[in-house]
């Protein structure tokens, strides 16, 4: 414990926490900070989240502004009902306990795709990525250190938000002492402690995390947390003592990353080397010259299904797969592995790989947790904004897609495509951070809609284990599940590419889901039920107008050209056979199991000419982009995007669609 020393008392007082109780606003007088501490959550007889932060800061002599900003960057002040984050962090302070959270996790339990996605080459061997429980880094075991500092049992630190915040405050104070600094009341004196709390071992990552914390203190934040109260961090000007970072003795960030300077990315290159004397036996990516030879059309969001250390080992294995960037959960640190000009092996679809940048986010779709840290959301969004501007990628859900939105290439690969980042990735919040929030567009009666459920209250009953009895913890979701009829007990819609029977509520099953930001055409309405055109059928969900899960949207839609009985859908937009030079094998135009029928409408994301990147040799000189005259429209046909030949459909503005009556 330290003896408080007066420092910038006015600035600290200006950053008080205001508590908004359910249904009532409690505004403390400016001269009476202690009045906040008397406010209670009267509905439960317990202290509010804001009061807990205040009291923990007082006990451990941590400036409340610092404690609040660190917690916001980890969890946005939420407790998540005691469920761990995707990298084993618990509670508002993201105290990590990997031994408790990650036991029993496994790699993409339901997906078996070849990440390269090029059927013209031998498939890559799928690899397991077990967690080595005996060699966990200290950053994945901070909860146990907090237990030692506070004397609180680990079970309470995992499940009790008050204990968790207490543990986080104790950790911050311990980091301050370890840096040889006093427990000052001045937030500016806590830069080193904040940087250490991130768990980062690199100067760039630690600096970026600390800078973000102090930016939050300067800007302020306010939101209703999952205990039903609103916590407000009022803006307070502070200029942190950034030179304190030198006290931590961190390793230097490896230079050379393609990344905005303020993100502190390091360069951890994926190896490119011959593996044998066979000309095509090389790894773990393909050289290219994008965007000069091919446009970059997509940014693909993945989760790693592995811990950070395992992720870095995999991407540095010359015999395995690759992607462009990895993002660490606890602090949002970014490692760059490939130049954007080169093609990574990550999406399970060669067409998408050759036209995308892949971002892997540390985490497990469901087995290891249900939520992603604010630190990772923020750095990811800043990186994606940079990439989108650099390569002219539209910031919408037709171009910024999840791995779970990437289609199979041929019928045989459809069922094995991966499902990450899954329903718990908060697309609404992510696009807010991208500066492109989803908004109502066009007429309120538009038949084209953008999916947008309220993430926090949209708690779908997924199961995370092998059977429906293994329910996931209750948690918000970005996905809406579709039924085959407008009734609560109706089966889910069937994805014929995956199984002949209706889908299940498994968290890994995307056969009957739509996701935030995706656009679909309304097929029918009956009372509170809405049907969308989805995989060639009507998919129904409850859409109470008082709590609507959709927004009216603008855009183009595709329907079958008059005179045709049906049109095939494709998982890749390859050129017509006549476009291939004589020395390059023709890639077949292989329709998937789906067809577009008369009377159906699907949202169009973009229109492209067929392309195939022929890359079978180690040297870039042997690579060729085959371009054709065949044109395709990218459509949101199911949960995954697909392609339909432009000659098979006609396009219509959503404004010209007939209104669907209720």
Secondary structure, 3 states (H helix, E strand, C coil): CCCCCCCCHHHHHHCCECEEECCEEECCCCCCCHHHHCCEECCCCEECHHHHHHHHHHHHCCCHHHHHHHHHHHHCCCCHHHCCECCCEECCCCEECHHHHCCCCCCCCCCCCCCCCCCCCCCCCCCCCCCCHHHCCHHHCHHHHHHHHHCCCHHHHHHCHHHHHHHHHHHHHHHHHHCCCCCCCCHHHHHHHHHHHCCCCEHHHHHHHHHHHHHHHHHCEEEECCCCCEEEECCCCCCCCHHHHHHHCCECCCCCCCCCHHHCCEECCCCCEECCCCCCCEECCECCCCCCCCCCCEEEEEECCECHHHHHHHHCCCCCCCCCEEECCCCCCEEECCCCCCECCCCCCHHHHHCEEEEEECECCCCCCCECCHHHHHHHHHHHHHHHHHHCCCCCCCCEEEHHHCCCCCHHHCCCCCCCCCCCCCHHHHHHHCCCCCCCCCCCCCCEEEECCCCCCCCCCCECCCCCCCECCCCCCCEEECECCCCCCCCECCCCCCCCCCCCCECCCCCCEEECCCEEEEEEEECCEEEEEECCEEEEEECCHHHCCEEECCCEEEEECCCCCEEEEECCCCCCHHHCCCCCCCCCCCEEEEEEECCCCEEEEEEEEEEEEECCCCCHHHCEEEEEEEEEEEEECCCCEEEEEHHHEEEEEHHHCCCCCC
